[in-house]
Amino acid sequence: MPIDPTIAHHRGRVAALTRTNDKKGLAAARRDLDRARLEAHIRRLVDAAPPITIEQRDRITAIVHAHPNTAQ
C-alpha cells in the first residue's frame, strides 16, 4: 500500500527536525504526524465500513466531541 502523501510530508518534517536542536518544533512535528496517521486510519475504517444510520453517526460524533483534546 502506498504511503499517504500527508504522512510522508510529516515524516520528512520529523526527520529533518530530529537533526536540529528545535525541541518545540520537533514536538509539534511529531504531534502533527500522529494526527495525520490517526486521520488516515480513521479514513480507512470509514471507507471499509458498511453504511451507518444517522443515530450511529451521531453516537460516533459524540465520542469524538467528548474527547478532551478535541478543539471546539
Backbone torsions as a table, in degrees:
resi	resn	phi	psi	omega
1	MET	NA	129.1	-179.2
2	PRO	-68.2	151.6	-179.4
3	ILE	-76.7	140.8	176.9
4	ASP	-63.3	132.3	-178.5
5	PRO	-60.2	-32.8	178.6
6	THR	-67.3	-41.8	178.1
7	ILE	-65.3	-41.9	178.4
8	ALA	-59.3	-42.2	178.6
9	HIS	-59.5	-49.4	-177.6
10	HIS	-68.1	-35.2	175.8
11	ARG	-62.7	-42.0	178.1
12	GLY	-63.5	-39.3	178.5
13	ARG	-64.3	-43.3	177.4
14	VAL	-61.6	-44.5	-179.7
15	ALA	-60.6	-44.9	-178.8
16	ALA	-65.0	-43.6	-178.0
17	LEU	-72.8	-21.6	176.6
18	THR	-63.8	-29.3	-178.4
19	ARG	-84.7	-1.6	179.5
20	THR	-109.5	-175.1	177.7
21	ASN	-108.4	23.2	-177.1
22	ASP	-89.5	83.4	-176.0
23	LYS	-66.2	-39.1	178.7
24	LYS	-66.4	-44.7	179.2
25	GLY	-63.4	-40.0	179.0
26	LEU	-65.7	-42.1	178.4
27	ALA	-61.6	-42.8	179.0
28	ALA	-65.7	-40.8	179.8
29	ALA	-65.0	-40.5	177.6
30	ARG	-65.4	-39.9	177.4
31	ARG	-63.2	-43.3	178.2
32	ASP	-63.5	-39.2	178.2
33	LEU	-64.8	-43.9	178.1
34	ASP	-59.8	-43.0	-179.9
35	ARG	-66.8	-38.4	178.2
36	ALA	-64.9	-40.9	177.8
37	ARG	-64.6	-42.3	178.2
38	LEU	-61.9	-45.7	179.8
39	GLU	-61.4	-43.3	178.9
40	ALA	-63.4	-40.2	179.4
41	HIS	-64.5	-46.2	178.9
42	ILE	-62.0	-41.1	179.0
43	ARG	-59.9	-43.3	178.5
44	ARG	-62.7	-41.5	178.5
45	LEU	-63.4	-45.2	-179.0
46	VAL	-65.2	-42.4	-179.9
47	ASP	-63.8	-31.5	-177.7
48	ALA	-89.0	-13.2	-174.9
49	ALA	-80.3	151.6	173.7
50	PRO	-71.2	164.6	177.7
51	PRO	-57.2	147.2	-179.9
52	ILE	-118.1	162.4	178.9
53	THR	-82.2	167.1	177.2
54	ILE	-62.2	-37.7	179.3
55	GLU	-64.2	-42.1	177.9
56	GLN	-64.2	-42.3	178.9
57	ARG	-61.2	-42.7	-179.8
58	ASP	-63.8	-38.7	177.7
59	ARG	-65.0	-42.4	179.2
60	ILE	-64.7	-42.9	178.0
61	THR	-60.6	-41.4	179.3
62	ALA	-62.7	-37.3	178.3
63	ILE	-62.7	-45.8	-178.9
64	VAL	-64.8	-44.6	-178.4
65	HIS	-69.6	-24.7	180.0
66	ALA	-80.1	-13.8	-179.6
67	HIS	-63.7	134.8	-175.6
68	PRO	-63.0	-21.5	-179.2
69	ASN	-94.9	8.0	-179.8
70	THR	-77.2	125.7	176.8
71	ALA	-75.3	134.3	179.7
72	GLN	-104.9	NA	NA
